Amino acid sequence: MIMDDKDNVLYIGKSSVAIGRRLGSYFCYDGEGKCRVRSPYWSTSPKYIAAIAVPFDSAFECAALEEFLLANVQTTDNSIFQR
């Protein structure tokens, strides 16, 4: 989950690859070593990331958890990144 500075959930997603690679599609480091948002399409600036670990051999649990969270937690940016 990616959240803003008021703990509003902006985005819920799962990763079938290493989490660092997935987050690298949204964030990067600048020349000074500071984390920067890669995409300009966020409704508000992301501030926090929360990760839920699921065993590697339980991919079905990732999909089920993502579906449950999307059904029960209001997000602002999931539809933006689905295009």
mmCIF file of the N, C-alpha and C atoms, coordinates in Angstrom:
data_MODEL
# 
_entry.id   MODEL 
# 
loop_
_atom_site.group_PDB 
_atom_site.id 
_atom_site.type_symbol 
_atom_site.label_atom_id 
_atom_site.label_alt_id 
_atom_site.label_comp_id 
_atom_site.label_asym_id 
_atom_site.label_entity_id 
_atom_site.label_seq_id 
_atom_site.pdbx_PDB_ins_code 
_atom_site.Cartn_x 
_atom_site.Cartn_y 
_atom_site.Cartn_z 
_atom_site.occupancy 
_atom_site.B_iso_or_equiv 
_atom_site.pdbx_formal_charge 
_atom_site.auth_seq_id 
_atom_site.auth_comp_id 
_atom_site.auth_asym_id 
_atom_site.auth_atom_id 
_atom_site.pdbx_PDB_model_num 
ATOM 1   N N  . MET A 1 1  ? 0.846   -1.167  0.000   1.00 0.00 ? 1  MET A N  1 
ATOM 2   C CA . MET A 1 1  ? 0.000   0.000   0.000   1.00 0.00 ? 1  MET A CA 1 
ATOM 3   C C  . MET A 1 1  ? 0.893   1.231   0.000   1.00 0.00 ? 1  MET A C  1 
ATOM 4   N N  . ILE A 1 2  ? 0.503   2.201   -0.756  1.00 0.00 ? 2  ILE A N  1 
ATOM 5   C CA . ILE A 1 2  ? 1.220   3.470   -0.790  1.00 0.00 ? 2  ILE A CA 1 
ATOM 6   C C  . ILE A 1 2  ? 0.270   4.525   -0.238  1.00 0.00 ? 2  ILE A C  1 
ATOM 7   N N  . MET A 1 3  ? 0.750   5.299   0.741   1.00 0.00 ? 3  MET A N  1 
ATOM 8   C CA . MET A 1 3  ? -0.101  6.256   1.441   1.00 0.00 ? 3  MET A CA 1 
ATOM 9   C C  . MET A 1 3  ? 0.488   7.659   1.394   1.00 0.00 ? 3  MET A C  1 
ATOM 10  N N  . ASP A 1 4  ? -0.386  8.653   1.630   1.00 0.00 ? 4  ASP A N  1 
ATOM 11  C CA . ASP A 1 4  ? 0.082   10.032  1.696   1.00 0.00 ? 4  ASP A CA 1 
ATOM 12  C C  . ASP A 1 4  ? 0.418   10.410  3.139   1.00 0.00 ? 4  ASP A C  1 
ATOM 13  N N  . ASP A 1 5  ? 0.753   11.668  3.378   1.00 0.00 ? 5  ASP A N  1 
ATOM 14  C CA . ASP A 1 5  ? 1.167   12.094  4.716   1.00 0.00 ? 5  ASP A CA 1 
ATOM 15  C C  . ASP A 1 5  ? 0.029   12.141  5.727   1.00 0.00 ? 5  ASP A C  1 
ATOM 16  N N  . LYS A 1 6  ? -1.217  11.946  5.276   1.00 0.00 ? 6  LYS A N  1 
ATOM 17  C CA . LYS A 1 6  ? -2.369  11.899  6.186   1.00 0.00 ? 6  LYS A CA 1 
ATOM 18  C C  . LYS A 1 6  ? -2.882  10.462  6.339   1.00 0.00 ? 6  LYS A C  1 
ATOM 19  N N  . ASP A 1 7  ? -2.063  9.501   5.927   1.00 0.00 ? 7  ASP A N  1 
ATOM 20  C CA . ASP A 1 7  ? -2.373  8.064   5.992   1.00 0.00 ? 7  ASP A CA 1 
ATOM 21  C C  . ASP A 1 7  ? -3.541  7.647   5.106   1.00 0.00 ? 7  ASP A C  1 
ATOM 22  N N  . ASN A 1 8  ? -3.883  8.441   4.104   1.00 0.00 ? 8  ASN A N  1 
ATOM 23  C CA . ASN A 1 8  ? -4.871  8.029   3.114   1.00 0.00 ? 8  ASN A CA 1 
ATOM 24  C C  . ASN A 1 8  ? -4.202  7.054   2.161   1.00 0.00 ? 8  ASN A C  1 
ATOM 25  N N  . VAL A 1 9  ? -4.882  5.978   1.838   1.00 0.00 ? 9  VAL A N  1 
ATOM 26  C CA . VAL A 1 9  ? -4.315  4.979   0.935   1.00 0.00 ? 9  VAL A CA 1 
ATOM 27  C C  . VAL A 1 9  ? -4.477  5.464   -0.495  1.00 0.00 ? 9  VAL A C  1 
ATOM 28  N N  . LEU A 1 10 ? -3.354  5.630   -1.177  1.00 0.00 ? 10 LEU A N  1 
ATOM 29  C CA . LEU A 1 10 ? -3.354  6.066   -2.563  1.00 0.00 ? 10 LEU A CA 1 
ATOM 30  C C  . LEU A 1 10 ? -3.437  4.881   -3.516  1.00 0.00 ? 10 LEU A C  1 
ATOM 31  N N  . TYR A 1 11 ? -2.712  3.818   -3.197  1.00 0.00 ? 11 TYR A N  1 
ATOM 32  C CA . TYR A 1 11 ? -2.570  2.716   -4.145  1.00 0.00 ? 11 TYR A CA 1 
ATOM 33  C C  . TYR A 1 11 ? -2.390  1.389   -3.417  1.00 0.00 ? 11 TYR A C  1 
ATOM 34  N N  . ILE A 1 12 ? -3.046  0.366   -3.918  1.00 0.00 ? 12 ILE A N  1 
ATOM 35  C CA . ILE A 1 12 ? -2.878  -1.000  -3.433  1.00 0.00 ? 12 ILE A CA 1 
ATOM 36  C C  . ILE A 1 12 ? -2.444  -1.836  -4.624  1.00 0.00 ? 12 ILE A C  1 
ATOM 37  N N  . GLY A 1 13 ? -1.390  -2.607  -4.450  1.00 0.00 ? 13 GLY A N  1 
ATOM 38  C CA . GLY A 1 13 ? -0.922  -3.443  -5.545  1.00 0.00 ? 13 GLY A CA 1 
ATOM 39  C C  . GLY A 1 13 ? -0.134  -4.631  -5.033  1.00 0.00 ? 13 GLY A C  1 
ATOM 40  N N  . LYS A 1 14 ? 0.056   -5.597  -5.898  1.00 0.00 ? 14 LYS A N  1 
ATOM 41  C CA . LYS A 1 14 ? 0.862   -6.765  -5.544  1.00 0.00 ? 14 LYS A CA 1 
ATOM 42  C C  . LYS A 1 14 ? 2.059   -6.836  -6.487  1.00 0.00 ? 14 LYS A C  1 
ATOM 43  N N  . SER A 1 15 ? 3.024   -7.609  -6.096  1.00 0.00 ? 15 SER A N  1 
ATOM 44  C CA . SER A 1 15 ? 4.219   -7.731  -6.916  1.00 0.00 ? 15 SER A CA 1 
ATOM 45  C C  . SER A 1 15 ? 4.566   -9.193  -7.107  1.00 0.00 ? 15 SER A C  1 
ATOM 46  N N  . SER A 1 16 ? 4.720   -9.596  -8.359  1.00 0.00 ? 16 SER A N  1 
ATOM 47  C CA . SER A 1 16 ? 5.157   -10.962 -8.641  1.00 0.00 ? 16 SER A CA 1 
ATOM 48  C C  . SER A 1 16 ? 6.674   -11.003 -8.812  1.00 0.00 ? 16 SER A C  1 
ATOM 49  N N  . VAL A 1 17 ? 7.306   -9.841  -8.735  1.00 0.00 ? 17 VAL A N  1 
ATOM 50  C CA . VAL A 1 17 ? 8.766   -9.742  -8.806  1.00 0.00 ? 17 VAL A CA 1 
ATOM 51  C C  . VAL A 1 17 ? 9.270   -9.194  -7.475  1.00 0.00 ? 17 VAL A C  1 
ATOM 52  N N  . ALA A 1 18 ? 10.556  -9.014  -7.354  1.00 0.00 ? 18 ALA A N  1 
ATOM 53  C CA . ALA A 1 18 ? 11.121  -8.458  -6.126  1.00 0.00 ? 18 ALA A CA 1 
ATOM 54  C C  . ALA A 1 18 ? 10.474  -7.108  -5.825  1.00 0.00 ? 18 ALA A C  1 
ATOM 55  N N  . ILE A 1 19 ? 10.146  -6.875  -4.581  1.00 0.00 ? 19 ILE A N  1 
ATOM 56  C CA . ILE A 1 19 ? 9.446   -5.646  -4.188  1.00 0.00 ? 19 ILE A CA 1 
ATOM 57  C C  . ILE A 1 19 ? 10.229  -4.395  -4.575  1.00 0.00 ? 19 ILE A C  1 
ATOM 58  N N  . GLY A 1 20 ? 11.544  -4.469  -4.515  1.00 0.00 ? 20 GLY A N  1 
ATOM 59  C CA . GLY A 1 20 ? 12.365  -3.314  -4.890  1.00 0.00 ? 20 GLY A CA 1 
ATOM 60  C C  . GLY A 1 20 ? 12.188  -2.936  -6.350  1.00 0.00 ? 20 GLY A C  1 
ATOM 61  N N  . ARG A 1 21 ? 12.095  -3.927  -7.206  1.00 0.00 ? 21 ARG A N  1 
ATOM 62  C CA . ARG A 1 21 ? 11.892  -3.669  -8.632  1.00 0.00 ? 21 ARG A CA 1 
ATOM 63  C C  . ARG A 1 21 ? 10.517  -3.038  -8.866  1.00 0.00 ? 21 ARG A C  1 
ATOM 64  N N  . ARG A 1 22 ? 9.516   -3.544  -8.161  1.00 0.00 ? 22 ARG A N  1 
ATOM 65  C CA . ARG A 1 22 ? 8.162   -2.993  -8.297  1.00 0.00 ? 22 ARG A CA 1 
ATOM 66  C C  . ARG A 1 22 ? 8.125   -1.544  -7.816  1.00 0.00 ? 22 ARG A C  1 
ATOM 67  N N  . LEU A 1 23 ? 8.683   -1.269  -6.649  1.00 0.00 ? 23 LEU A N  1 
ATOM 68  C CA . LEU A 1 23 ? 8.692   0.097   -6.130  1.00 0.00 ? 23 LEU A CA 1 
ATOM 69  C C  . LEU A 1 23 ? 9.545   1.019   -6.988  1.00 0.00 ? 23 LEU A C  1 
ATOM 70  N N  . GLY A 1 24 ? 10.563  0.448   -7.627  1.00 0.00 ? 24 GLY A N  1 
ATOM 71  C CA . GLY A 1 24 ? 11.411  1.232   -8.517  1.00 0.00 ? 24 GLY A CA 1 
ATOM 72  C C  . GLY A 1 24 ? 10.670  1.774   -9.727  1.00 0.00 ? 24 GLY A C  1 
ATOM 73  N N  . SER A 1 25 ? 9.514   1.178   -10.041 1.00 0.00 ? 25 SER A N  1 
ATOM 74  C CA . SER A 1 25 ? 8.722   1.715   -11.144 1.00 0.00 ? 25 SER A CA 1 
ATOM 75  C C  . SER A 1 25 ? 7.958   2.968   -10.723 1.00 0.00 ? 25 SER A C  1 
ATOM 76  N N  . TYR A 1 26 ? 7.846   3.194   -9.417  1.00 0.00 ? 26 TYR A N  1 
ATOM 77  C CA . TYR A 1 26 ? 7.142   4.371   -8.901  1.00 0.00 ? 26 TYR A CA 1 
ATOM 78  C C  . TYR A 1 26 ? 8.081   5.425   -8.311  1.00 0.00 ? 26 TYR A C  1 
ATOM 79  N N  . PHE A 1 27 ? 9.230   4.983   -7.806  1.00 0.00 ? 27 PHE A N  1 
ATOM 80  C CA . PHE A 1 27 ? 10.152  5.875   -7.108  1.00 0.00 ? 27 PHE A CA 1 
ATOM 81  C C  . PHE A 1 27 ? 11.577  5.676   -7.607  1.00 0.00 ? 27 PHE A C  1 
ATOM 82  N N  . CYS A 1 28 ? 12.433  6.692   -7.401  1.00 0.00 ? 28 CYS A N  1 
ATOM 83  C CA . CYS A 1 28 ? 13.843  6.591   -7.765  1.00 0.00 ? 28 CYS A CA 1 
ATOM 84  C C  . CYS A 1 28 ? 14.644  7.505   -6.836  1.00 0.00 ? 28 CYS A C  1 
ATOM 85  N N  . TYR A 1 29 ? 15.957  7.407   -6.915  1.00 0.00 ? 29 TYR A N  1 
ATOM 86  C CA . TYR A 1 29 ? 16.836  8.287   -6.154  1.00 0.00 ? 29 TYR A CA 1 
ATOM 87  C C  . TYR A 1 29 ? 17.405  9.336   -7.092  1.00 0.00 ? 29 TYR A C  1 
ATOM 88  N N  . ASP A 1 30 ? 17.493  10.568  -6.592  1.00 0.00 ? 30 ASP A N  1 
ATOM 89  C CA . ASP A 1 30 ? 18.107  11.622  -7.397  1.00 0.00 ? 30 ASP A CA 1 
ATOM 90  C C  . ASP A 1 30 ? 19.616  11.610  -7.180  1.00 0.00 ? 30 ASP A C  1 
ATOM 91  N N  . GLY A 1 31 ? 20.323  12.550  -7.749  1.00 0.00 ? 31 GLY A N  1 
ATOM 92  C CA . GLY A 1 31 ? 21.771  12.620  -7.648  1.00 0.00 ? 31 GLY A CA 1 
ATOM 93  C C  . GLY A 1 31 ? 22.287  12.854  -6.241  1.00 0.00 ? 31 GLY A C  1 
ATOM 94  N N  . GLU A 1 32 ? 21.415  13.353  -5.362  1.00 0.00 ? 32 GLU A N  1 
ATOM 95  C CA . GLU A 1 32 ? 21.801  13.609  -3.973  1.00 0.00 ? 32 GLU A CA 1 
ATOM 96  C C  . GLU A 1 32 ? 21.423  12.470  -3.035  1.00 0.00 ? 32 GLU A C  1 
ATOM 97  N N  . GLY A 1 33 ? 20.915  11.379  -3.587  1.00 0.00 ? 33 GLY A N  1 
ATOM 98  C CA . GLY A 1 33 ? 20.534  10.232  -2.767  1.00 0.00 ? 33 GLY A CA 1 
ATOM 99  C C  . GLY A 1 33 ? 19.174  10.357  -2.106  1.00 0.00 ? 33 GLY A C  1 
ATOM 100 N N  . LYS A 1 34 ? 18.360  11.317  -2.536  1.00 0.00 ? 34 LYS A N  1 
ATOM 101 C CA . LYS A 1 34 ? 17.021  11.493  -1.974  1.00 0.00 ? 34 LYS A CA 1 
ATOM 102 C C  . LYS A 1 34 ? 16.011  10.745  -2.822  1.00 0.00 ? 34 LYS A C  1 
ATOM 103 N N  . CYS A 1 35 ? 15.044  10.148  -2.152  1.00 0.00 ? 35 CYS A N  1 
ATOM 104 C CA . CYS A 1 35 ? 13.992  9.417   -2.851  1.00 0.00 ? 35 CYS A CA 1 
ATOM 105 C C  . CYS A 1 35 ? 13.049  10.401  -3.541  1.00 0.00 ? 35 CYS A C  1 
ATOM 106 N N  . ARG A 1 36 ? 12.754  10.135  -4.797  1.00 0.00 ? 36 ARG A N  1 
ATOM 107 C CA . ARG A 1 36 ? 11.870  10.994  -5.598  1.00 0.00 ? 36 ARG A CA 1 
ATOM 108 C C  . ARG A 1 36 ? 10.756  10.152  -6.204  1.00 0.00 ? 36 ARG A C  1 
ATOM 109 N N  . VAL A 1 37 ? 9.617   10.779  -6.397  1.00 0.00 ? 37 VAL A N  1 
ATOM 110 C CA . VAL A 1 37 ? 8.494   10.125  -7.060  1.00 0.00 ? 37 VAL A CA 1 
ATOM 111 C C  . VAL A 1 37 ? 8.758   10.139  -8.559  1.00 0.00 ? 37 VAL A C  1 
ATOM 112 N N  . ARG A 1 38 ? 8.689   8.983   -9.177  1.00 0.00 ? 38 ARG A N  1 
ATOM 113 C CA . ARG A 1 38 ? 8.985   8.857   -10.601 1.00 0.00 ? 38 ARG A CA 1 
ATOM 114 C C  . ARG A 1 38 ? 7.803   9.302   -11.458 1.00 0.00 ? 38 ARG A C  1 
ATOM 115 N N  . SER A 1 39 ? 6.587   8.989   -11.037 1.00 0.00 ? 39 SER A N  1 
ATOM 116 C CA . SER A 1 39 ? 5.403   9.292   -11.835 1.00 0.00 ? 39 SER A CA 1 
ATOM 117 C C  . SER A 1 39 ? 4.747   10.593  -11.382 1.00 0.00 ? 39 SER A C  1 
ATOM 118 N N  . PRO A 1 40 ? 4.352   11.453  -12.317 1.00 0.00 ? 40 PRO A N  1 
ATOM 119 C CA . PRO A 1 40 ? 3.686   12.710  -11.958 1.00 0.00 ? 40 PRO A CA 1 
ATOM 120 C C  . PRO A 1 40 ? 2.179   12.544  -11.774 1.00 0.00 ? 40 PRO A C  1 
ATOM 121 N N  . TYR A 1 41 ? 1.664   11.324  -11.862 1.00 0.00 ? 41 TYR A N  1 
ATOM 122 C CA . TYR A 1 41 ? 0.223   11.115  -11.892 1.00 0.00 ? 41 TYR A CA 1 
ATOM 123 C C  . TYR A 1 41 ? -0.441  10.870  -10.535 1.00 0.00 ? 41 TYR A C  1 
ATOM 124 N N  . TRP A 1 42 ? 0.298   10.902  -9.450  1.00 0.00 ? 42 TRP A N  1 
ATOM 125 C CA . TRP A 1 42 ? -0.295  10.700  -8.121  1.00 0.00 ? 42 TRP A CA 1 
ATOM 126 C C  . TRP A 1 42 ? -1.243  11.851  -7.802  1.00 0.00 ? 42 TRP A C  1 
ATOM 127 N N  . SER A 1 43 ? -2.371  11.543  -7.154  1.00 0.00 ? 43 SER A N  1 
ATOM 128 C CA . SER A 1 43 ? -3.328  12.589  -6.769  1.00 0.00 ? 43 SER A CA 1 
ATOM 129 C C  . SER A 1 43 ? -2.741  13.474  -5.669  1.00 0.00 ? 43 SER A C  1 
ATOM 130 N N  . THR A 1 44 ? -1.996  12.889  -4.758  1.00 0.00 ? 44 THR A N  1 
ATOM 131 C CA . THR A 1 44 ? -1.222  13.624  -3.752  1.00 0.00 ? 44 THR A CA 1 
ATOM 132 C C  . THR A 1 44 ? 0.129   12.938  -3.647  1.00 0.00 ? 44 THR A C  1 
ATOM 133 N N  . SER A 1 45 ? 1.092   13.613  -3.099  1.00 0.00 ? 45 SER A N  1 
ATOM 134 C CA . SER A 1 45 ? 2.443   13.060  -3.034  1.00 0.00 ? 45 SER A CA 1 
ATOM 135 C C  . SER A 1 45 ? 2.521   11.871  -2.074  1.00 0.00 ? 45 SER A C  1 
ATOM 136 N N  . PRO A 1 46 ? 3.024   10.720  -2.536  1.00 0.00 ? 46 PRO A N  1 
ATOM 137 C CA . PRO A 1 46 ? 3.187   9.560   -1.658  1.00 0.00 ? 46 PRO A CA 1 
ATOM 138 C C  . PRO A 1 46 ? 4.195   9.852   -0.554  1.00 0.00 ? 46 PRO A C  1 
ATOM 139 N N  . LYS A 1 47 ? 3.926   9.309   0.634   1.00 0.00 ? 47 LYS A N  1 
ATOM 140 C CA . LYS A 1 47 ? 4.818   9.537   1.774   1.00 0.00 ? 47 LYS A CA 1 
ATOM 141 C C  . LYS A 1 47 ? 5.261   8.220   2.424   1.00 0.00 ? 47 LYS A C  1 
ATOM 142 N N  . TYR A 1 48 ? 4.359   7.255   2.518   1.00 0.00 ? 48 TYR A N  1 
ATOM 143 C CA . TYR A 1 48 ? 4.642   5.999   3.226   1.00 0.00 ? 48 TYR A CA 1 
ATOM 144 C C  . TYR A 1 48 ? 4.332   4.800   2.347   1.00 0.00 ? 48 TYR A C  1 
ATOM 145 N N  . ILE A 1 49 ? 5.035   3.704   2.635   1.00 0.00 ? 49 ILE A N  1 
ATOM 146 C CA . ILE A 1 49 ? 4.780   2.430   1.979   1.00 0.00 ? 49 ILE A CA 1 
ATOM 147 C C  . ILE A 1 49 ? 4.606   1.383   3.069   1.00 0.00 ? 49 ILE A C  1 
ATOM 148 N N  . ALA A 1 50 ? 3.542   0.579   2.944   1.00 0.00 ? 50 ALA A N  1 
ATOM 149 C CA . ALA A 1 50 ? 3.320   -0.542  3.859   1.00 0.00 ? 50 ALA A CA 1 
ATOM 150 C C  . ALA A 1 50 ? 3.319   -1.818  3.029   1.00 0.00 ? 50 ALA A C  1 
ATOM 151 N N  . ALA A 1 51 ? 4.110   -2.786  3.423   1.00 0.00 ? 51 ALA A N  1 
ATOM 152 C CA . ALA A 1 51 ? 4.200   -4.049  2.689   1.00 0.00 ? 51 ALA A CA 1 
ATOM 153 C C  . ALA A 1 51 ? 3.727   -5.192  3.577   1.00 0.00 ? 51 ALA A C  1 
ATOM 154 N N  . ILE A 1 52 ? 3.015   -6.124  2.979   1.00 0.00 ? 52 ILE A N  1 
ATOM 155 C CA . ILE A 1 52 ? 2.549   -7.323  3.673   1.00 0.00 ? 52 ILE A CA 1 
ATOM 156 C C  . ILE A 1 52 ? 3.246   -8.510  3.028   1.00 0.00 ? 52 ILE A C  1 
ATOM 157 N N  . ALA A 1 53 ? 4.013   -9.232  3.816   1.00 0.00 ? 53 ALA A N  1 
ATOM 158 C CA . ALA A 1 53 ? 4.767   -10.374 3.288   1.00 0.00 ? 53 ALA A CA 1 
ATOM 159 C C  . ALA A 1 53 ? 3.860   -11.593 3.147   1.00 0.00 ? 53 ALA A C  1 
ATOM 160 N N  . VAL A 1 54 ? 3.962   -12.251 2.011   1.00 0.00 ? 54 VAL A N  1 
ATOM 161 C CA . VAL A 1 54 ? 3.228   -13.481 1.727   1.00 0.00 ? 54 VAL A CA 1 
ATOM 162 C C  . VAL A 1 54 ? 4.263   -14.485 1.219   1.00 0.00 ? 54 VAL A C  1 
ATOM 163 N N  . PRO A 1 55 ? 4.186   -15.737 1.656   1.00 0.00 ? 55 PRO A N  1 
ATOM 164 C CA . PRO A 1 55 ? 5.160   -16.734 1.190   1.00 0.00 ? 55 PRO A CA 1 
ATOM 165 C C  . PRO A 1 55 ? 5.237   -16.794 -0.335  1.00 0.00 ? 55 PRO A C  1 
ATOM 166 N N  . PHE A 1 56 ? 6.431   -16.939 -0.846  1.00 0.00 ? 56 PHE A N  1 
ATOM 167 C CA . PHE A 1 56 ? 6.669   -16.947 -2.288  1.00 0.00 ? 56 PHE A CA 1 
ATOM 168 C C  . PHE A 1 56 ? 5.842   -18.019 -3.006  1.00 0.00 ? 56 PHE A C  1 
ATOM 169 N N  . ASP A 1 57 ? 5.657   -19.157 -2.360  1.00 0.00 ? 57 ASP A N  1 
ATOM 170 C CA . ASP A 1 57 ? 4.919   -20.253 -3.001  1.00 0.00 ? 57 ASP A CA 1 
ATOM 171 C C  . ASP A 1 57 ? 3.404   -20.154 -2.811  1.00 0.00 ? 57 ASP A C  1 
ATOM 172 N N  . SER A 1 58 ? 2.915   -19.006 -2.334  1.00 0.00 ? 58 SER A N  1 
ATOM 173 C CA . SER A 1 58 ? 1.483   -18.805 -2.121  1.00 0.00 ? 58 SER A CA 1 
ATOM 174 C C  . SER A 1 58 ? 0.979   -17.613 -2.930  1.00 0.00 ? 58 SER A C  1 
ATOM 175 N N  . ALA A 1 59 ? 1.232   -17.643 -4.221  1.00 0.00 ? 59 ALA A N  1 
ATOM 176 C CA . ALA A 1 59 ? 0.844   -16.528 -5.081  1.00 0.00 ? 59 ALA A CA 1 
ATOM 177 C C  . ALA A 1 59 ? -0.655  -16.262 -5.038  1.00 0.00 ? 59 ALA A C  1 
ATOM 178 N N  . PHE A 1 60 ? -1.460  -17.308 -4.859  1.00 0.00 ? 60 PHE A N  1 
ATOM 179 C CA . PHE A 1 60 ? -2.907  -17.117 -4.782  1.00 0.00 ? 60 PHE A CA 1 
ATOM 180 C C  . PHE A 1 60 ? -3.293  -16.234 -3.605  1.00 0.00 ? 60 PHE A C  1 
ATOM 181 N N  . GLU A 1 61 ? -2.513  -16.299 -2.517  1.00 0.00 ? 61 GLU A N  1 
ATOM 182 C CA . GLU A 1 61 ? -2.794  -15.450 -1.356  1.00 0.00 ? 61 GLU A CA 1 
ATOM 183 C C  . GLU A 1 61 ? -2.563  -13.981 -1.690  1.00 0.00 ? 61 GLU A C  1 
ATOM 184 N N  . CYS A 1 62 ? -1.550  -13.679 -2.502  1.00 0.00 ? 62 CYS A N  1 
ATOM 185 C CA . CYS A 1 62 ? -1.309  -12.288 -2.925  1.00 0.00 ? 62 CYS A CA 1 
ATOM 186 C C  . CYS A 1 62 ? -2.503  -11.744 -3.682  1.00 0.00 ? 62 CYS A C  1 
ATOM 187 N N  . ALA A 1 63 ? -3.002  -12.506 -4.632  1.00 0.00 ? 63 ALA A N  1 
ATOM 188 C CA . ALA A 1 63 ? -4.136  -12.062 -5.436  1.00 0.00 ? 63 ALA A CA 1 
ATOM 189 C C  . ALA A 1 63 ? -5.380  -11.906 -4.572  1.00 0.00 ? 63 ALA A C  1 
ATOM 190 N N  . ALA A 1 64 ? -5.616  -12.846 -3.672  1.00 0.00 ? 64 ALA A N  1 
ATOM 191 C CA . ALA A 1 64 ? -6.789  -12.775 -2.801  1.00 0.00 ? 64 ALA A CA 1 
ATOM 192 C C  . ALA A 1 64 ? -6.695  -11.590 -1.846  1.00 0.00 ? 64 ALA A C  1 
ATOM 193 N N  . LEU A 1 65 ? -5.510  -11.353 -1.303  1.00 0.00 ? 65 LEU A N  1 
ATOM 194 C CA . LEU A 1 65 ? -5.324  -10.221 -0.389  1.00 0.00 ? 65 LEU A CA 1 
ATOM 195 C C  . LEU A 1 65 ? -5.511  -8.895  -1.117  1.00 0.00 ? 65 LEU A C  1 
ATOM 196 N N  . GLU A 1 66 ? -4.947  -8.780  -2.317  1.00 0.00 ? 66 GLU A N  1 
ATOM 197 C CA . GLU A 1 66 ? -5.125  -7.548  -3.085  1.00 0.00 ? 66 GLU A CA 1 
ATOM 198 C C  . GLU A 1 66 ? -6.609  -7.314  -3.388  1.00 0.00 ? 66 GLU A C  1 
ATOM 199 N N  . GLU A 1 67 ? -7.309  -8.351  -3.811  1.00 0.00 ? 67 GLU A N  1 
ATOM 200 C CA . GLU A 1 67 ? -8.733  -8.218  -4.125  1.00 0.00 ? 67 GLU A CA 1 
ATOM 201 C C  . GLU A 1 67 ? -9.529  -7.807  -2.885  1.00 0.00 ? 67 GLU A C  1 
ATOM 202 N N  . PHE A 1 68 ? -9.224  -8.416  -1.734  1.00 0.00 ? 68 PHE A N  1 
ATOM 203 C CA . PHE A 1 68 ? -9.902  -8.068  -0.485  1.00 0.00 ? 68 PHE A CA 1 
ATOM 204 C C  . PHE A 1 68 ? -9.657  -6.610  -0.110  1.00 0.00 ? 68 PHE A C  1 
ATOM 205 N N  . LEU A 1 69 ? -8.399  -6.179  -0.175  1.00 0.00 ? 69 LEU A N  1 
ATOM 206 C CA . LEU A 1 69 ? -8.073  -4.800  0.185   1.00 0.00 ? 69 LEU A CA 1 
ATOM 207 C C  . LEU A 1 69 ? -8.730  -3.794  -0.758  1.00 0.00 ? 69 LEU A C  1 
ATOM 208 N N  . LEU A 1 70 ? -8.715  -4.086  -2.052  1.00 0.00 ? 70 LEU A N  1 
ATOM 209 C CA . LEU A 1 70 ? -9.344  -3.174  -3.010  1.00 0.00 ? 70 LEU A CA 1 
ATOM 210 C C  . LEU A 1 70 ? -10.854 -3.074  -2.787  1.00 0.00 ? 70 LEU A C  1 
ATOM 211 N N  . ALA A 1 71 ? -11.471 -4.155  -2.317  1.00 0.00 ? 71 ALA A N  1 
ATOM 212 C CA . ALA A 1 71 ? -12.908 -4.147  -2.056  1.00 0.00 ? 71 ALA A CA 1 
ATOM 213 C C  . ALA A 1 71 ? -13.258 -3.433  -0.756  1.00 0.00 ? 71 ALA A C  1 
ATOM 214 N N  . ASN A 1 72 ? -12.295 -3.347  0.166   1.00 0.00 ? 72 ASN A N  1 
ATOM 215 C CA . ASN A 1 72 ? -12.608 -2.826  1.498   1.00 0.00 ? 72 ASN A CA 1 
ATOM 216 C C  . ASN A 1 72 ? -11.891 -1.543  1.898   1.00 0.00 ? 72 ASN A C  1 
ATOM 217 N N  . VAL A 1 73 ? -10.935 -1.104  1.108   1.00 0.00 ? 73 VAL A N  1 
ATOM 218 C CA . VAL A 1 73 ? -10.179 0.115   1.420   1.00 0.00 ? 73 VAL A CA 1 
ATOM 219 C C  . VAL A 1 73 ? -10.318 1.073   0.245   1.00 0.00 ? 73 VAL A C  1 
ATOM 220 N N  . GLN A 1 74 ? -10.732 2.289   0.529   1.00 0.00 ? 74 GLN A N  1 
ATOM 221 C CA . GLN A 1 74 ? -10.873 3.274   -0.542  1.00 0.00 ? 74 GLN A CA 1 
ATOM 222 C C  . GLN A 1 74 ? -9.498  3.821   -0.924  1.00 0.00 ? 74 GLN A C  1 
ATOM 223 N N  . THR A 1 75 ? -9.207  3.783   -2.217  1.00 0.00 ? 75 THR A N  1 
ATOM 224 C CA . THR A 1 75 ? -7.951  4.326   -2.735  1.00 0.00 ? 75 THR A CA 1 
ATOM 225 C C  . THR A 1 75 ? -8.268  5.478   -3.693  1.00 0.00 ? 75 THR A C  1 
ATOM 226 N N  . THR A 1 76 ? -7.282  6.309   -3.924  1.00 0.00 ? 76 THR A N  1 
ATOM 227 C CA . THR A 1 76 ? -7.490  7.423   -4.849  1.00 0.00 ? 76 THR A CA 1 
ATOM 228 C C  . THR A 1 76 ? -6.825  7.195   -6.197  1.00 0.00 ? 76 THR A C  1 
ATOM 229 N N  . ASP A 1 77 ? -5.777  6.385   -6.233  1.00 0.00 ? 77 ASP A N  1 
ATOM 230 C CA . ASP A 1 77 ? -4.958  6.319   -7.446  1.00 0.00 ? 77 ASP A CA 1 
ATOM 231 C C  . ASP A 1 77 ? -4.927  4.961   -8.142  1.00 0.00 ? 77 ASP A C  1 
ATOM 232 N N  . ASN A 1 78 ? -5.606  3.951   -7.659  1.00 0.00 ? 78 ASN A N  1 
ATOM 233 C CA . ASN A 1 78 ? -5.553  2.665   -8.331  1.00 0.00 ? 78 ASN A CA 1 
ATOM 234 C C  . ASN A 1 78 ? -6.051  2.763   -9.769  1.00 0.00 ? 78 ASN A C  1 
ATOM 235 N N  . SER A 1 79 ? -7.094  3.516   -10.013 1.00 0.00 ? 79 SER A N  1 
ATOM 236 C CA . SER A 1 79 ? -7.613  3.615   -11.382 1.00 0.00 ? 79 SER A CA 1 
ATOM 237 C C  . SER A 1 79 ? -6.667  4.373   -12.302 1.00 0.00 ? 79 SER A C  1 
ATOM 238 N N  . ILE A 1 80 ? -5.874  5.294   -11.768 1.00 0.00 ? 80 ILE A N  1 
ATOM 239 C CA . ILE A 1 80 ? -4.915  6.067   -12.572 1.00 0.00 ? 80 ILE A CA 1 
ATOM 240 C C  . ILE A 1 80 ? -3.849  5.139   -13.157 1.00 0.00 ? 80 ILE A C  1 
ATOM 241 N N  . PHE A 1 81 ? -3.357  4.198   -12.354 1.00 0.00 ? 81 PHE A N  1 
ATOM 242 C CA . PHE A 1 81 ? -2.257  3.334   -12.791 1.00 0.00 ? 81 PHE A CA 1 
ATOM 243 C C  . PHE A 1 81 ? -2.731  2.071   -13.490 1.00 0.00 ? 81 PHE A C  1 
ATOM 244 N N  . GLN A 1 82 ? -4.029  1.878   -13.634 1.00 0.00 ? 82 GLN A N  1 
ATOM 245 C CA . GLN A 1 82 ? -4.557  0.718   -14.339 1.00 0.00 ? 82 GLN A CA 1 
ATOM 246 C C  . GLN A 1 82 ? -4.633  0.944   -15.838 1.00 0.00 ? 82 GLN A C  1 
ATOM 247 N N  . ARG A 1 83 ? -4.448  2.175   -16.311 1.00 0.00 ? 83 ARG A N  1 
ATOM 248 C CA . ARG A 1 83 ? -4.552  2.505   -17.743 1.00 0.00 ? 83 ARG A CA 1 
ATOM 249 C C  . ARG A 1 83 ? -3.470  1.859   -18.555 1.00 0.00 ? 83 ARG A C  1 
# 
